[in-house]
Structures are given as C-alpha cells and as structure tokens.
Amino acid sequence: MSAASLDGGHLKSFIERIERLEEEKKAIADDIKDVYAEAKGNGYDVKIMRKIISIRRQDENKRREEEEILDLYLSALGGGE
C-alpha cells in the first residue's frame, strides 16, 4: 500500500477508535483496582481472589488436567515436602 493509496480519513477513524478504546480500558482497569482495594479493606486476600478469577476463566477440562499434573508432580516430590 503506497502513501498515495491511503485514505487518511479512514486511517484517522481507526486511530481515534483505538484511542477511545484504550481510554476505556484504562478506566476499567482503574475500576478493577478500586474493587480489589475495597475487598482488601474488608479483609479479603487479593492474591487469592486473583487466583480464583484466573481459575474461573480457564476451561474446566484444561483446569482439571493441570490439577492432575500438579498432583502427580507433587506426589513425585513426596507431597511437596
């Protein structure tokens, strides 16, 4: 694609849309940070909450497979002791 064939208006539209979405993403990230801070203030362990969210995001079959492999490895190490 040469500079002569570029549609500046179309490109500008894409750039502006991406910039708006980046702003929204930052606002959402700030909101999530605030929720974690509130939960921490109420005595919840934020690290564990993040782990729960990570687990819930995973495909159930994939999670079970990873847990089985983890258990197998821990058993091979004598229970992780």
Biopython code that builds the backbone (N, CA, C, O; Angstrom):
import numpy as np
from Bio.PDB.StructureBuilder import StructureBuilder

atoms = [
    (1, "MET", "N", (0.862, -1.177, 0.000)),
    (1, "MET", "CA", (0.000, 0.000, 0.000)),
    (1, "MET", "C", (0.900, 1.228, 0.000)),
    (1, "MET", "O", (1.766, 1.373, 0.863)),
    (2, "SER", "N", (0.697, 2.083, -0.942)),
    (2, "SER", "CA", (1.514, 3.294, -1.042)),
    (2, "SER", "C", (0.821, 4.449, -0.335)),
    (2, "SER", "O", (-0.377, 4.405, -0.057)),
    (3, "ALA", "N", (1.597, 5.473, -0.056)),
    (3, "ALA", "CA", (1.049, 6.650, 0.620)),
    (3, "ALA", "C", (-0.062, 7.282, -0.198)),
    (3, "ALA", "O", (-1.007, 7.840, 0.359)),
    (4, "ALA", "N", (0.049, 7.196, -1.515)),
    (4, "ALA", "CA", (-0.968, 7.797, -2.384)),
    (4, "ALA", "C", (-2.298, 7.058, -2.300)),
    (4, "ALA", "O", (-3.357, 7.650, -2.511)),
    (5, "SER", "N", (-2.241, 5.748, -1.987)),
    (5, "SER", "CA", (-3.479, 4.969, -1.939)),
    (5, "SER", "C", (-4.120, 4.944, -0.553)),
    (5, "SER", "O", (-5.201, 4.379, -0.385)),
    (6, "LEU", "N", (-3.478, 5.537, 0.424)),
    (6, "LEU", "CA", (-4.032, 5.569, 1.776)),
    (6, "LEU", "C", (-5.177, 6.558, 1.870)),
    (6, "LEU", "O", (-5.122, 7.657, 1.318)),
    (7, "ASP", "N", (-6.207, 6.146, 2.576)),
    (7, "ASP", "CA", (-7.335, 7.037, 2.857)),
    (7, "ASP", "C", (-7.110, 7.608, 4.250)),
    (7, "ASP", "O", (-7.366, 6.937, 5.250)),
    (8, "GLY", "N", (-6.634, 8.841, 4.314)),
    (8, "GLY", "CA", (-6.314, 9.472, 5.592)),
    (8, "GLY", "C", (-7.488, 9.521, 6.544)),
    (8, "GLY", "O", (-7.315, 9.346, 7.750)),
    (9, "GLY", "N", (-8.681, 9.756, 6.023)),
    (9, "GLY", "CA", (-9.861, 9.815, 6.879)),
    (9, "GLY", "C", (-10.181, 8.477, 7.501)),
    (9, "GLY", "O", (-10.556, 8.401, 8.672)),
    (10, "HIS", "N", (-10.037, 7.424, 6.725)),
    (10, "HIS", "CA", (-10.309, 6.083, 7.221)),
    (10, "HIS", "C", (-9.287, 5.695, 8.287)),
    (10, "HIS", "O", (-9.640, 5.161, 9.338)),
    (11, "LEU", "N", (-8.023, 5.972, 8.001)),
    (11, "LEU", "CA", (-6.954, 5.692, 8.952)),
    (11, "LEU", "C", (-7.176, 6.463, 10.248)),
    (11, "LEU", "O", (-7.036, 5.911, 11.339)),
    (12, "LYS", "N", (-7.521, 7.736, 10.122)),
    (12, "LYS", "CA", (-7.759, 8.570, 11.303)),
    (12, "LYS", "C", (-8.900, 7.994, 12.136)),
    (12, "LYS", "O", (-8.840, 8.004, 13.365)),
    (13, "SER", "N", (-9.928, 7.498, 11.477)),
    (13, "SER", "CA", (-11.058, 6.895, 12.176)),
    (13, "SER", "C", (-10.610, 5.686, 12.998)),
    (13, "SER", "O", (-11.007, 5.534, 14.153)),
    (14, "PHE", "N", (-9.777, 4.824, 12.396)),
    (14, "PHE", "CA", (-9.259, 3.666, 13.128)),
    (14, "PHE", "C", (-8.443, 4.101, 14.337)),
    (14, "PHE", "O", (-8.619, 3.576, 15.436)),
    (15, "ILE", "N", (-7.554, 5.059, 14.128)),
    (15, "ILE", "CA", (-6.689, 5.542, 15.206)),
    (15, "ILE", "C", (-7.526, 6.105, 16.348)),
    (15, "ILE", "O", (-7.268, 5.800, 17.513)),
    (16, "GLU", "N", (-8.518, 6.917, 16.031)),
    (16, "GLU", "CA", (-9.356, 7.524, 17.067)),
    (16, "GLU", "C", (-10.172, 6.473, 17.812)),
    (16, "GLU", "O", (-10.351, 6.577, 19.026)),
    (17, "ARG", "N", (-10.666, 5.464, 17.103)),
    (17, "ARG", "CA", (-11.408, 4.389, 17.765)),
    (17, "ARG", "C", (-10.515, 3.637, 18.739)),
    (17, "ARG", "O", (-10.919, 3.334, 19.862)),
    (18, "ILE", "N", (-9.293, 3.339, 18.296)),
    (18, "ILE", "CA", (-8.351, 2.635, 19.167)),
    (18, "ILE", "C", (-8.025, 3.480, 20.390)),
    (18, "ILE", "O", (-7.969, 2.960, 21.505)),
    (19, "GLU", "N", (-7.811, 4.772, 20.193)),
    (19, "GLU", "CA", (-7.508, 5.659, 21.325)),
    (19, "GLU", "C", (-8.662, 5.684, 22.325)),
    (19, "GLU", "O", (-8.429, 5.641, 23.533)),
    (20, "ARG", "N", (-9.898, 5.753, 21.841)),
    (20, "ARG", "CA", (-11.062, 5.740, 22.742)),
    (20, "ARG", "C", (-11.130, 4.433, 23.525)),
    (20, "ARG", "O", (-11.382, 4.431, 24.729)),
    (21, "LEU", "N", (-10.903, 3.325, 22.825)),
    (21, "LEU", "CA", (-10.935, 2.027, 23.498)),
    (21, "LEU", "C", (-9.826, 1.905, 24.534)),
    (21, "LEU", "O", (-10.039, 1.334, 25.604)),
    (22, "GLU", "N", (-8.649, 2.433, 24.231)),
    (22, "GLU", "CA", (-7.550, 2.426, 25.204)),
    (22, "GLU", "C", (-7.929, 3.232, 26.448)),
    (22, "GLU", "O", (-7.614, 2.828, 27.567)),
    (23, "GLU", "N", (-8.600, 4.362, 26.261)),
    (23, "GLU", "CA", (-9.055, 5.164, 27.401)),
    (23, "GLU", "C", (-10.067, 4.383, 28.233)),
    (23, "GLU", "O", (-10.004, 4.390, 29.462)),
    (24, "GLU", "N", (-10.997, 3.710, 27.561)),
    (24, "GLU", "CA", (-11.991, 2.905, 28.270)),
    (24, "GLU", "C", (-11.325, 1.762, 29.022)),
    (24, "GLU", "O", (-11.700, 1.447, 30.152)),
    (25, "LYS", "N", (-10.326, 1.138, 28.380)),
    (25, "LYS", "CA", (-9.605, 0.036, 29.015)),
    (25, "LYS", "C", (-8.918, 0.512, 30.294)),
    (25, "LYS", "O", (-8.934, -0.184, 31.309)),
    (26, "LYS", "N", (-8.315, 1.698, 30.242)),
    (26, "LYS", "CA", (-7.649, 2.240, 31.428)),
    (26, "LYS", "C", (-8.663, 2.522, 32.528)),
    (26, "LYS", "O", (-8.405, 2.247, 33.700)),
    (27, "ALA", "N", (-9.817, 3.072, 32.154)),
    (27, "ALA", "CA", (-10.855, 3.361, 33.145)),
    (27, "ALA", "C", (-11.346, 2.073, 33.798)),
    (27, "ALA", "O", (-11.562, 2.033, 35.009)),
    (28, "ILE", "N", (-11.521, 1.032, 33.008)),
    (28, "ILE", "CA", (-11.964, -0.249, 33.554)),
    (28, "ILE", "C", (-10.895, -0.831, 34.473)),
    (28, "ILE", "O", (-11.216, -1.350, 35.543)),
    (29, "ALA", "N", (-9.632, -0.750, 34.069)),
    (29, "ALA", "CA", (-8.537, -1.246, 34.909)),
    (29, "ALA", "C", (-8.504, -0.497, 36.241)),
    (29, "ALA", "O", (-8.265, -1.100, 37.287)),
    (30, "ASP", "N", (-8.742, 0.804, 36.204)),
    (30, "ASP", "CA", (-8.793, 1.592, 37.440)),
    (30, "ASP", "C", (-9.957, 1.145, 38.320)),
    (30, "ASP", "O", (-9.816, 1.058, 39.540)),
    (31, "ASP", "N", (-11.105, 0.861, 37.706)),
    (31, "ASP", "CA", (-12.267, 0.383, 38.463)),
    (31, "ASP", "C", (-11.975, -0.959, 39.124)),
    (31, "ASP", "O", (-12.331, -1.177, 40.282)),
    (32, "ILE", "N", (-11.329, -1.851, 38.392)),
    (32, "ILE", "CA", (-10.981, -3.164, 38.943)),
    (32, "ILE", "C", (-10.018, -2.996, 40.114)),
    (32, "ILE", "O", (-10.159, -3.662, 41.139)),
    (33, "LYS", "N", (-9.048, -2.111, 39.960)),
    (33, "LYS", "CA", (-8.094, -1.838, 41.044)),
    (33, "LYS", "C", (-8.834, -1.342, 42.288)),
    (33, "LYS", "O", (-8.510, -1.740, 43.407)),
    (34, "ASP", "N", (-9.824, -0.476, 42.088)),
    (34, "ASP", "CA", (-10.612, 0.037, 43.210)),
    (34, "ASP", "C", (-11.389, -1.076, 43.912)),
    (34, "ASP", "O", (-11.492, -1.083, 45.139)),
    (35, "VAL", "N", (-11.932, -2.013, 43.140)),
    (35, "VAL", "CA", (-12.683, -3.130, 43.733)),
    (35, "VAL", "C", (-11.750, -4.001, 44.566)),
    (35, "VAL", "O", (-12.104, -4.415, 45.670)),
    (36, "TYR", "N", (-10.554, -4.280, 44.039)),
    (36, "TYR", "CA", (-9.584, -5.061, 44.810)),
    (36, "TYR", "C", (-9.208, -4.334, 46.100)),
    (36, "TYR", "O", (-9.091, -4.963, 47.151)),
    (37, "ALA", "N", (-9.019, -3.032, 46.029)),
    (37, "ALA", "CA", (-8.675, -2.254, 47.226)),
    (37, "ALA", "C", (-9.808, -2.312, 48.245)),
    (37, "ALA", "O", (-9.565, -2.439, 49.445)),
    (38, "GLU", "N", (-11.033, -2.221, 47.769)),
    (38, "GLU", "CA", (-12.190, -2.304, 48.665)),
    (38, "GLU", "C", (-12.260, -3.684, 49.319)),
    (38, "GLU", "O", (-12.508, -3.795, 50.519)),
    (39, "ALA", "N", (-12.040, -4.727, 48.530)),
    (39, "ALA", "CA", (-12.069, -6.089, 49.070)),
    (39, "ALA", "C", (-10.969, -6.270, 50.110)),
    (39, "ALA", "O", (-11.195, -6.869, 51.161)),
    (40, "LYS", "N", (-9.781, -5.751, 49.815)),
    (40, "LYS", "CA", (-8.673, -5.841, 50.763)),
    (40, "LYS", "C", (-9.017, -5.110, 52.052)),
    (40, "LYS", "O", (-8.704, -5.587, 53.143)),
    (41, "GLY", "N", (-9.656, -3.962, 51.930)),
    (41, "GLY", "CA", (-10.080, -3.201, 53.100)),
    (41, "GLY", "C", (-11.100, -3.939, 53.949)),
    (41, "GLY", "O", (-11.245, -3.667, 55.141)),
    (42, "ASN", "N", (-11.808, -4.878, 53.324)),
    (42, "ASN", "CA", (-12.787, -5.688, 54.046)),
    (42, "ASN", "C", (-12.198, -7.014, 54.512)),
    (42, "ASN", "O", (-12.928, -7.903, 54.950)),
    (43, "GLY", "N", (-10.876, -7.145, 54.417)),
    (43, "GLY", "CA", (-10.197, -8.307, 54.967)),
    (43, "GLY", "C", (-9.974, -9.471, 54.010)),
    (43, "GLY", "O", (-9.504, -10.527, 54.433)),
    (44, "TYR", "N", (-10.296, -9.305, 52.745)),
    (44, "TYR", "CA", (-10.098, -10.390, 51.784)),
    (44, "TYR", "C", (-8.671, -10.386, 51.255)),
    (44, "TYR", "O", (-8.048, -9.332, 51.129)),
    (45, "ASP", "N", (-8.162, -11.569, 50.947)),
    (45, "ASP", "CA", (-6.822, -11.731, 50.394)),
    (45, "ASP", "C", (-6.905, -11.548, 48.877)),
    (45, "ASP", "O", (-7.443, -12.398, 48.168)),
    (46, "VAL", "N", (-6.372, -10.445, 48.398)),
    (46, "VAL", "CA", (-6.472, -10.087, 46.986)),
    (46, "VAL", "C", (-5.726, -11.094, 46.108)),
    (46, "VAL", "O", (-6.175, -11.400, 45.004)),
    (47, "LYS", "N", (-4.615, -11.601, 46.579)),
    (47, "LYS", "CA", (-3.857, -12.586, 45.803)),
    (47, "LYS", "C", (-4.713, -13.829, 45.544)),
    (47, "LYS", "O", (-4.714, -14.368, 44.437)),
    (48, "ILE", "N", (-5.429, -14.273, 46.552)),
    (48, "ILE", "CA", (-6.299, -15.441, 46.410)),
    (48, "ILE", "C", (-7.470, -15.110, 45.491)),
    (48, "ILE", "O", (-7.879, -15.945, 44.684)),
    (49, "MET", "N", (-8.007, -13.914, 45.605)),
    (49, "MET", "CA", (-9.108, -13.508, 44.719)),
    (49, "MET", "C", (-8.657, -13.533, 43.262)),
    (49, "MET", "O", (-9.394, -13.991, 42.389)),
    (50, "ARG", "N", (-7.453, -13.041, 43.000)),
    (50, "ARG", "CA", (-6.929, -13.054, 41.630)),
    (50, "ARG", "C", (-6.769, -14.492, 41.128)),
    (50, "ARG", "O", (-7.041, -14.787, 39.964)),
    (51, "LYS", "N", (-6.327, -15.374, 42.013)),
    (51, "LYS", "CA", (-6.173, -16.782, 41.650)),
    (51, "LYS", "C", (-7.533, -17.396, 41.319)),
    (51, "LYS", "O", (-7.656, -18.144, 40.350)),
    (52, "ILE", "N", (-8.547, -17.085, 42.113)),
    (52, "ILE", "CA", (-9.896, -17.598, 41.861)),
    (52, "ILE", "C", (-10.388, -17.126, 40.494)),
    (52, "ILE", "O", (-10.944, -17.911, 39.726)),
    (53, "ILE", "N", (-10.186, -15.868, 40.198)),
    (53, "ILE", "CA", (-10.621, -15.324, 38.903)),
    (53, "ILE", "C", (-9.883, -16.021, 37.767)),
    (53, "ILE", "O", (-10.481, -16.342, 36.740)),
    (54, "SER", "N", (-8.594, -16.255, 37.946)),
    (54, "SER", "CA", (-7.809, -16.958, 36.938)),
    (54, "SER", "C", (-8.342, -18.372, 36.720)),
    (54, "SER", "O", (-8.460, -18.827, 35.582)),
    (55, "ILE", "N", (-8.658, -19.055, 37.796)),
    (55, "ILE", "CA", (-9.191, -20.418, 37.713)),
    (55, "ILE", "C", (-10.547, -20.421, 37.019)),
    (55, "ILE", "O", (-10.808, -21.274, 36.170)),
    (56, "ARG", "N", (-11.401, -19.483, 37.370)),
    (56, "ARG", "CA", (-12.748, -19.429, 36.783)),
    (56, "ARG", "C", (-12.715, -19.120, 35.288)),
    (56, "ARG", "O", (-13.632, -19.489, 34.556)),
    (57, "ARG", "N", (-11.663, -18.446, 34.838)),
    (57, "ARG", "CA", (-11.512, -18.123, 33.420)),
    (57, "ARG", "C", (-11.140, -19.342, 32.585)),
    (57, "ARG", "O", (-11.448, -19.414, 31.395)),
    (58, "GLN", "N", (-10.477, -20.293, 33.223)),
    (58, "GLN", "CA", (-9.967, -21.453, 32.498)),
    (58, "GLN", "C", (-11.095, -22.386, 32.074)),
    (58, "GLN", "O", (-12.143, -22.461, 32.715)),
    (59, "ASP", "N", (-10.847, -23.089, 30.982)),
    (59, "ASP", "CA", (-11.723, -24.166, 30.564)),
    (59, "ASP", "C", (-11.680, -25.245, 31.648)),
    (59, "ASP", "O", (-10.605, -25.595, 32.135)),
    (60, "GLU", "N", (-12.842, -25.767, 32.021)),
    (60, "GLU", "CA", (-12.913, -26.722, 33.130)),
    (60, "GLU", "C", (-12.057, -27.960, 32.870)),
    (60, "GLU", "O", (-11.362, -28.426, 33.773)),
    (61, "ASN", "N", (-12.096, -28.493, 31.667)),
    (61, "ASN", "CA", (-11.296, -29.686, 31.360)),
    (61, "ASN", "C", (-9.804, -29.392, 31.432)),
    (61, "ASN", "O", (-9.032, -30.203, 31.944)),
    (62, "LYS", "N", (-9.400, -28.245, 30.924)),
    (62, "LYS", "CA", (-7.986, -27.869, 30.967)),
    (62, "LYS", "C", (-7.543, -27.675, 32.418)),
    (62, "LYS", "O", (-6.442, -28.078, 32.793)),
    (63, "ARG", "N", (-8.399, -27.059, 33.229)),
    (63, "ARG", "CA", (-8.070, -26.847, 34.637)),
    (63, "ARG", "C", (-7.892, -28.182, 35.353)),
    (63, "ARG", "O", (-6.942, -28.361, 36.115)),
    (64, "ARG", "N", (-8.811, -29.121, 35.104)),
    (64, "ARG", "CA", (-8.698, -30.441, 35.741)),
    (64, "ARG", "C", (-7.405, -31.140, 35.322)),
    (64, "ARG", "O", (-6.725, -31.754, 36.144)),
    (65, "GLU", "N", (-7.079, -31.039, 34.041)),
    (65, "GLU", "CA", (-5.851, -31.656, 33.547)),
    (65, "GLU", "C", (-4.631, -31.053, 34.242)),
    (65, "GLU", "O", (-3.728, -31.785, 34.649)),
    (66, "GLU", "N", (-4.596, -29.731, 34.381)),
    (66, "GLU", "CA", (-3.474, -29.075, 35.062)),
    (66, "GLU", "C", (-3.402, -29.486, 36.525)),
    (66, "GLU", "O", (-2.312, -29.698, 37.058)),
    (67, "GLU", "N", (-4.562, -29.600, 37.184)),
    (67, "GLU", "CA", (-4.584, -30.015, 38.590)),
    (67, "GLU", "C", (-4.073, -31.445, 38.742)),
    (67, "GLU", "O", (-3.347, -31.746, 39.690)),
    (68, "GLU", "N", (-4.447, -32.331, 37.814)),
    (68, "GLU", "CA", (-3.969, -33.713, 37.860)),
    (68, "GLU", "C", (-2.458, -33.771, 37.685)),
    (68, "GLU", "O", (-1.775, -34.519, 38.384)),
    (69, "ILE", "N", (-1.938, -32.982, 36.754)),
    (69, "ILE", "CA", (-0.487, -32.955, 36.539)),
    (69, "ILE", "C", (0.213, -32.387, 37.766)),
    (69, "ILE", "O", (1.254, -32.896, 38.180)),
    (70, "LEU", "N", (-0.355, -31.330, 38.352)),
    (70, "LEU", "CA", (0.217, -30.750, 39.564)),
    (70, "LEU", "C", (0.254, -31.785, 40.686)),
    (70, "LEU", "O", (1.272, -31.935, 41.361)),
    (71, "ASP", "N", (-0.861, -32.500, 40.885)),
    (71, "ASP", "CA", (-0.911, -33.543, 41.916)),
    (71, "ASP", "C", (0.127, -34.629, 41.653)),
    (71, "ASP", "O", (0.789, -35.104, 42.576)),
    (72, "LEU", "N", (0.263, -35.017, 40.385)),
    (72, "LEU", "CA", (1.245, -36.031, 40.013)),
    (72, "LEU", "C", (2.655, -35.565, 40.359)),
    (72, "LEU", "O", (3.438, -36.318, 40.939)),
    (73, "TYR", "N", (2.974, -34.332, 40.006)),
    (73, "TYR", "CA", (4.301, -33.790, 40.294)),
    (73, "TYR", "C", (4.546, -33.695, 41.798)),
    (73, "TYR", "O", (5.629, -34.032, 42.277)),
    (74, "LEU", "N", (3.537, -33.236, 42.543)),
    (74, "LEU", "CA", (3.693, -33.139, 43.999)),
    (74, "LEU", "C", (3.903, -34.516, 44.613)),
    (74, "LEU", "O", (4.711, -34.676, 45.528)),
    (75, "SER", "N", (3.175, -35.511, 44.110)),
    (75, "SER", "CA", (3.348, -36.884, 44.599)),
    (75, "SER", "C", (4.760, -37.378, 44.313)),
    (75, "SER", "O", (5.378, -38.032, 45.154)),
    (76, "ALA", "N", (5.264, -37.065, 43.133)),
    (76, "ALA", "CA", (6.616, -37.484, 42.766)),
    (76, "ALA", "C", (7.663, -36.845, 43.671)),
    (76, "ALA", "O", (8.740, -37.401, 43.887)),
    (77, "LEU", "N", (7.330, -35.673, 44.195)),
    (77, "LEU", "CA", (8.254, -34.973, 45.099)),
    (77, "LEU", "C", (7.996, -35.322, 46.559)),
    (77, "LEU", "O", (8.597, -34.723, 47.451)),
    (78, "GLY", "N", (7.123, -36.266, 46.811)),
    (78, "GLY", "CA", (6.822, -36.656, 48.185)),
    (78, "GLY", "C", (5.827, -35.731, 48.834)),
    (78, "GLY", "O", (5.952, -35.425, 50.020)),
    (79, "GLY", "N", (4.841, -35.276, 48.088)),
    (79, "GLY", "CA", (3.800, -34.423, 48.648)),
    (79, "GLY", "C", (4.196, -32.971, 48.741)),
    (79, "GLY", "O", (3.523, -32.190, 49.415)),
    (80, "GLY", "N", (5.264, -32.591, 48.087)),
    (80, "GLY", "CA", (5.680, -31.197, 48.097)),
    (80, "GLY", "C", (6.439, -30.809, 49.339)),
    (80, "GLY", "O", (6.642, -29.625, 49.607)),
    (81, "GLU", "N", (6.862, -31.805, 50.104)),
    (81, "GLU", "CA", (7.575, -31.524, 51.359)),
    (81, "GLU", "C", (9.015, -31.201, 51.119)),
    (81, "GLU", "O", (9.756, -30.941, 52.067)),
]
sb = StructureBuilder()
sb.init_structure("model")
sb.init_model(0)
sb.init_chain("A")
sb.init_seg("    ")
for serial, (resi, resn, name, xyz) in enumerate(atoms, 1):
    if name == "N":
        sb.init_residue(resn, " ", resi, " ")
    sb.init_atom(name, np.array(xyz, "f"), 0.0, 1.0, " ", f" {name:<3s}", serial, name[0])
structure = sb.get_structure()
